[in-house]
Every structure is written in C-alpha cells, then in structure tokens.
Amino acid sequence: MQTTTTAQGLTVSHHPTVDPHHEVKDSDKHNGQVEMRLGSPESDSKAASVSDLKAQTKGQRLRARVQFATACGSMYLAGWNDGSTGPLLPRIQSVYGLNFAVVSLIFVFACVGFLSGAFANLYLNGRFGFGKSPYDCSGSACQVIAYAIEAAALPFPAFVLGYAINGFGMALQDAQSNGFVASLKDNPEVKMGILHAVSAGALSSPLVATQFAQLPHWSFHFLCSLGVAFINLVSLIAVFGLKTQDECLAQIGQPAGEKGTSEKSQFNQILRLREVHLLAFFILIYVGVEVTVGGWMVTYIIDVRGGGPSSGYISSGFFGGLMIGRVGLLWVNKKASLYPVGERRVLFIYSALAIGLQLIVWLVPSLIGGGVAVAIIGVFLGPMYPIAMNHTVRILPEWLVTGSIGWIAGFGQAGSALLPFLTGAIASKTGIKSLQPFLVSMMVFMTVLWALVPRTARRIE
C-alpha cells in the first residue's frame, strides 16, 4: 500500500484493488482523521457529482441559469407581497373603520394559509418521496386568485379570505424555491443568498403601495400584484413544465440527490428531527420580525414620531437594507466560514447589532435617525435567512433536505402573519408605542433559538 499526503493534510491510501465494502477500523484513524478510501461509495458519489457538473453542456448551463432565475421570480413575488401590507394598513383601517385588533385579522388569515400550505407541502413530499412531486405551480395560481379578490375591495370578511388563499400559495412557493436551490450542487450557498436578495420585491412594492394608499382606488394596488403573480405563474409553467424536481435537475446535467434507506416515511423522519423544529421556529420568529418591522413601522412613525403620508418610504428603506445585506455581506459570510468564527457564529454578531439599532429607534426620538436605523437593521437582518438555510443543508441528511427546508420555509412564513397579529392585538390595548419593546424581545428570543440549533450533523439512520 502506498500513501500520500494532500495539501489539506488528508492521508490518502492507494490500493491496487479496493473492496468497496471495506470497513474503517480504529487502526485506520490518525489524530481524528479517517483515511479516505479510493473507490468508496461516498467518494465515488462526490467525484461523480463534480464530474457531472463539469460535463454540463452549454445548453444545460443556460437552462440552469433560467431555472434559477425563475425560482428567484417566485421569491420576488413573496417579497412584493410582504412589502405591500405596511403602507396600505392605515388606509385599510380607515376604509373599513377598523381598530388595531380587527385589522390584524389580515395576519390571522394569512397565518392560517401559511400553516396549511406548509403541512400540505410536507405531506406531499412525504407521500410521494424526495423529488417525486412536480415543481409546484399551484402556489402561484393561488396568489393570482387571491389578488383578484383583494383588488375588488370586497367586504372585509371576503377581503381577508384573500389573505388566507395568498398565504397558502406563498407557503408552497417558498418551500419549493428554497428546496430546489438547496439541492443544486453549483455554489448553493451563494445562490441561496441571491435567491433571498431577490425578495427585493419588498423594496419596490412599498413604493407602489404608498402611492395607491393616497388614491381613491387604493385597492388597485392588488392589480399590480395580480400582474406580477400571473407573470410568475406563466414563467414557472414555461420553464419547469410541471416536471418533478429530479427531472428538472436532470435537464441541467445534475444527478438526482441521495435517497434514504429508512423504512419510515419522509414525513415521519422530518417531524422526528429536533433540528428541523428549532430551525422552523427560528425562521418563524425571524420572518415575523422582518414583516412586523416592514408592516407596522410605518404606522409607528406616523402615530408616534409624527411622520406624514410619505412615511411608507421607510418601509422601502428597510427592505432595501435587507436586499443589500443579503448580497453585500455574502463575502463576510464566506470569509467567516473559512475561519473558526464560522457562518453560524457570525449570525450572533448580526443579531447583536440589529438589537442595538432597534434600541436606538425605540429610545431616540428622531424621525430621520429612526428611518436610517431601520434601514441599517434591514442590512443586518438580511443575511440571517440564507445562513439558516445553508446551515440546514449542512446538518441534515441529503435525502431529507428538500422536504425539511420546505417545512422550515413554509412554517416560518407563518411568522409573517403571527407576529404582526400579536403586534396589532397588543397595540389595541397599549397603543402602537408597544411595537419597539415587542420587537426587541422577539429579536432576543430569535437569538436564543439560534443558539439551541446544533452546530454539526448527527448520525441519522
């Protein structure tokens, strides 16, 4: 047997003939490092994946870019939806004559839709298996229906029903987009950051919604949303053609993902994982904080800081900060992953900075200073979602990644309804000034949840 040492310090053994079923014995371990056996199934699989990606044709690389861009389109629509509510909320209260508690039913119905969509996606993945359900277009179809209802400005019970249908569709789309990008082998961490940066729809929609909020036909803003949703639906059908995820990956020259050997259904395996539930609750609080800032901060600035009708632009500043953070801090996350601090730990730094800035918004009575601080909070909150998704890929087995990310993303979207609703319920009794202490406490809770998420993967049969 001949051995060589690589630049990374790994000892590689070269065998004239290698038994693929060879077991690694204690004598094969040196200082905690296990020899990498040439010809082992694991190394063969990784080598095959790299080889397959290198062997992509020009057409496959182009199709891969088109698929990724289409997935980003789904996230743009999700961001557009999240950024629309804040500037329109004071107008909705005025038109329907509602207090904080009743208008918050918008978020309750959206929450019901999100949770229903998350369970539906998890069941479908568990029922049909990894990659056996088509890249979902029904989510975008639900959003087309929802925006048509909302644009008509029907009586309030029908209006909030549109939010439930919209929430169901968003949960399906969020799950499918995140799961698909996580399954890619070509720079998935960078693409995950870009995917969520493209939720810059939340940057552009407040600019539009703020204008419609001051017009007689305020609900026509949802006609713009309807147009975005329709374009998204047509794009999904044209690019993915209702094919399964494995079929879509095959079109770009990427092999199907690893399959599990457990006799338990994927549904049961995912629900038994503590890591999945911790990550799901972390994302729920994170998304809730994000949408609460973007949604209720406009009302806070108007009522407490004396801002005018154009205060809706502060919401655009916040979501613009999110976009900048998700792209601009990619290099920071990448550098951190190369050093002991790690991507996981850098999230604690972002969280501490965001909490400090939120305290400034709360305690310093400055309209301009508060608006700038809100935008910078967005910068530090921005990278957290993609970091969490990338960590999910690292600590979970490959055959459960798509289903788990689908559940985490879908369940987490409920936070975009739950926390804003709690904000409205509390504000109906204590006033909107309660927004700032509520946000600070939720940011602290979010940080505690992240600390409980395991650092490394555990063995799962």
N, C-alpha and C positions, 0 to 999 in steps of 0.2 A: 504493500500500500504506500502511495506517495502523497505527501501533504504539502499544501502551500498556504501562505497567509495573505489574505487580501488587504487592500488599503484600509478597509473598515475594521480590520482586526479579527475577521471571522476565519476560523480554521476550516478549510475545505478538504475533504478526503476524496481521492480519486481511486475508484475501484475498477479493476479490469472487467469484472462482472458484478452487477449490483442487484441484490434481491430487493424488489420494491416493497416487500413486506418486512424488511429488516427492522428490528426493534432497537430503539435507542437505549442503551444501557448506561448505568451510572459511570462506567469507565469511559464512556464517550463524552462526558461533560468536563469542561475545563474552565474553572473560575466562573461558573454560572453560564457559560456559553456552550450551546449544543452544536455539534458538528452538523453542517448542512449536507445531507446525503444527496449526491447527484443521482438523479433517476427516481427520487421520492415523488409520490403523487403531488405533494404540496408544491415542491419546487418546479415540477413539470407544469403544474397548473398556472403558476405565476409566470413562468417563462413563456407558456403558450399565450397568455393574455397579452404580454408585452409584444410578442411576435405578431399576434393578430392585429394589434393596433398599428404596428409599423407597416404591416402589409395592406393597410387600407388604401383603396384606390382614390383617385382624385374625386370621383363622383361620390364615394362614400363619405369622404371628409366634408364635402359640400353639404350632403344630406344631414350629416351630424350637426353642422352649424345651423341648418334650417330647423332641425328638430329642437335644438337648444333655444333658438330664438323664439320658436312657437311656445315652448314651455315658459319662457320669460314673459310672453304676452299674457299668459294666464295670471302670472304674478302682478303684472302691471294692472290688470283689471281688479285684482284683490286690493292693491294699494289705492287705486282710484276709488273703490267703494269705501275704504276706511277713511280716506281724506274728505269725503263728501259730507258726512254727517255733522261735523263740528260747525261749519259756517251756516248750515241750514237749521240747526237746532233752535236758536232763538226765534226764527221765522215760523217753524213748525209749532212751537209753543204759542205764538201769537195767533196764528191762523185757526188752530183748533181750540184755543183757550184752555191750555193745559198747565198744571203745575209741574214741578220737577219730577215728582214721583210718577205721575201718569205718563208724561212724555218719555220716561225711562222704560216704558213697556216696549218701545222700539228695540231696546237692547235685550229685553227678556225674550221676545220672539226670535230675534237673531240668534240668541244663545240656544234656544230650542232647536233651531235649524242647524247650527254648528254641531251640536252633540249628536243629533240624528244622522247627519252626514258622516261624522267620524265613526259611529257604530256601523253604519251601512258599509263604509269602505273597509273597515276591519273585518266584517263578516264576509264580504265578497272575496277579499284576499284569502281569508281562512277557508272559505268554501271551495274556491277554485284553485288555490295554491299560488305560489310565487310566480308572477308574470303570466298568469292564465286569464286575467281579465283585461279587456281592451283599454288602451289609454282613454280615459273617460272624457266623453264629450257631453254627457248628460248634465254635468255640473254647470257648464256654460249655458246650456239650454234652460236650466232652472233660473239662471240670472236674467236671461232675456225675458222670461215670463214675469219675474219679479219687478224688473224695471218698468215694464209695460203697466203693471198695476200701480206702481208708485207715481209714475208720470201723470196718471189720470187724476191724482189728488182726491181719491175716493174717501168716503167717511173713515174716520180714524181706525176702527176695527179692521177694515179691509186694507188700509194703508200699512198697518203693522204686520198683517199677514204676508205682505210682500217681503218684509224683512226676514220672516221665517223661511220662505222659499229661497230667498237670496242666500241666507246662511247655510242652508243645506247644500246648495250648489257650490258655494265658496269652499266648504269643508272638503268636498270631493276634489275640486280643482287643486286646492292647496296640497292635499295628500298625494295626488298623482304627480304633480310637478316636482315636489321635493323628493319623492321616492324615485322618480325617473332620473333626476340629476344625480342623486346619491349613488345610483347603480352604474354611472358612467366611470370608465377607467382612466380617461384622459383629463388630468387636472381637476378632479371633482371638487376639491376644496375651493379653488379659485372660482369655478363655475357656480358653486353654491353661494359664494359672496356676491357674484354678479347677478345671479337669479334674484336675490333679495334686494339688491340695489335697484333693480328694475321695478320694484314696487314703488318707484318714483311716481307712479300714478297718484300716490298720496301727496306728492308735491304739486302736481298740475291740477288735480280736481278741486282743491280749495280755491284756487284762482278763479275757476269757473263757477263754483258753488257760491262764492262770495258775491259775484255779480248777479246771479239768479236770485239770491236771497233778498235783494233790493228791488226786484222787479215784480209786477203784478202776477205774472205767471211763473212763480217761483219753482213749481214742480216740473217745469220743462227741463230743469237740470237733468232729470232722470231720462229724458230723451237722449241726451248726450251719452249717459251711461248705457242706455239701450244700444246705441250705435257701437260703442266700444265692445260690449258683450257680443253683439252679432258678428262683428269682425273676428273676434276671438273664436267664436264657435265655428265659423267658416274655415278659419286657419287650422284649427285642430282636426277637422274632418279632412281637409285637403292634404295635410302633412302626415298625419298618423293613420288616416284611413280606417279607423275603428279596429286596428290590429292590436294584438297583445303586446305587452312590453318586450317580451323576448323576441318577437317578430320585428319590432321596431329597432331593437339593438342589433339584430342580425342584418338589417338593412344598412347599418353603418359599419359592418365588419367586426362587431364586438360579440364574443360568445356569451351565451346565457350564463347567469350567475350560478353560484354554488347552490346545490339542493340539500336540504336537511334529510336526515335518516330517521328522525324520531317518528314513532307511530302516532303521536299526539298531533292534533290538528294545529295549523299555524295559529289559529285564533287562540287556542288554549295556551300554546307556548308563549305567545306575546303577553297575554294577560297575567302569566305567572312571573314575569320578569320585573323585579323591583326597580331596575334601572329605567325601564320604559316608563313606569308610572311617575318616578321622580322627574324625569325629563319632561313628561307631559304636563305635570303641574308647574314646572319651571317655565315652560313655554306659555302656559295659560296665564300666569302672572305677568310674564314679560309682555305678551301681546296685549293684555289688559292695561298695563301701564302705558304702553305705546299709544293705544287708541284713546285712553282716557285723557292723556295729555293733548293729543290732537283734536279730540272731540269737545271736552269741557273747558279747556284752557281759554278758548275764545269767549265763552260766557263769563268766566272768571275775570278776564281782562276788562270786559265791558262793565260788569256789575261792581267789581271791587277796585279796579285800577282806573276806572273812568275812561276806558277806550271807546272809540267811535265805531261806526258800522264797518270800517275797513279793518277792524281787528282780526277778521278772518285770515288776513295775510300772515299772522303769527303762526297759524296752523301750517301754512305752506313753508314757513321758515323751519319749523320743527321737522316736517317730513323731508325737506331738503337736506337738513342736517343728517337724518337717517341715511339718505342716499350717499352723501359724502362720506359718512363714517364707514359704510359697507364697502365702498370702493377705495377711499383714501387710506384706510387703516389696514387694508389687505396685506401690505408689506410688513406692517408691525406684527400682525398675527403670524405671518410666515416666518419672520425673524425669531419671534418668541418660541415657535415650535422647534427651532434648531438649538435652543438653549434650555437650561434647567427650568426657567420660568414657565415655559410651555404655554400653548394656547389656552388651556384650561385655567391657568392661574392669571393670565392677562385679563380674563373676564372680570376677576375681582377688582383689578385696578380701574377698569372702565366703570364698574358699578359704583365704586367709592367716589369717583369724580362726578358721576351723574347725581348721586345723592347730595354731594356738596353743592352743586349748582342748583338743585331743586330747593335746597335750604335758602339759597340767595333769592330765588323767585318768591319764596314764602316770606322772608324776613326783611327784604329790602324793597320799600315802596316806590319803585321806579318803573314806569311804563316801558321806557326804551331798554333799560337794563334787564328787565324781566324778559322782554322779547328776545334780546340777544342770548340770554342764559338758556331760554327754552330751545333755541336753535342749536346751541352747543350741547345741550342734553341729548338732542337727537343724534349728534355726531358720536357720542359715547355709547348710546343705546344701540346704534345701528349694527355694529359687528356681532352683537350677542347672539342673535338668531342663527346666522350661519355657523358660528363657532359651536353652538349647541348641536346643530345638525351634523357637523363634521365629527364631533365627539361621539355622537350616536353611532356613526359608521365604524368608529374605532373599537367601541366596546361591545358591539353586538355581532353575533354570527351573521355571515353574509346572507344566508337564506331567510333571515328574519328582518333584514334591514328595510326593505321596501314596505312591508306590512307595518313594521314598528314606526317608521318615520311617518307613514300615512296616519297612524293612530295619534302620534305625538302632535303632528301638524293640525289634524282635524280637531282633536280635543283641545289643543292650545288655542285655536281660533275662538273657542267659546269664551276665552278671556276677553276678547274684543267686545263682548256683549255683557259678560258678568260684572266686570269691574266698573264700566261706565254706568250700569244699572245701579250698583251699590252707591256710586258717587251721587247719582240723582236721588236715591232714596234718603241718603244722609243729608243732602243739601236741602231737601224739602222740609227738614226739621231744624237744621242748624244754619242753613244758608250756604251759598257756594264757596264761602271762605274756608269751608272744611276740606276743599279739594287738596290743598297743599299738604297738610299733615297726613291725609289719606295716601297721597302719592309717595311720600317719604317712607311711610310704614310698609307699603307694598314693595318698594324697592329694596328695603332691608330684608323683607321676607323672601323675595326673589333670590337675594344673595345667599341666604341661609340654605335654600333649596339646592342651589348650585353646589354648595359645599358638601351636601349629602350625596351628590351624584358620584358613583365610583370613578376612580382615576383610570383604572385599567380594566380590561375584559376579564371575565371569569369563564371557566370552562363550562359549556352547556352541551349536554348530550343530545 
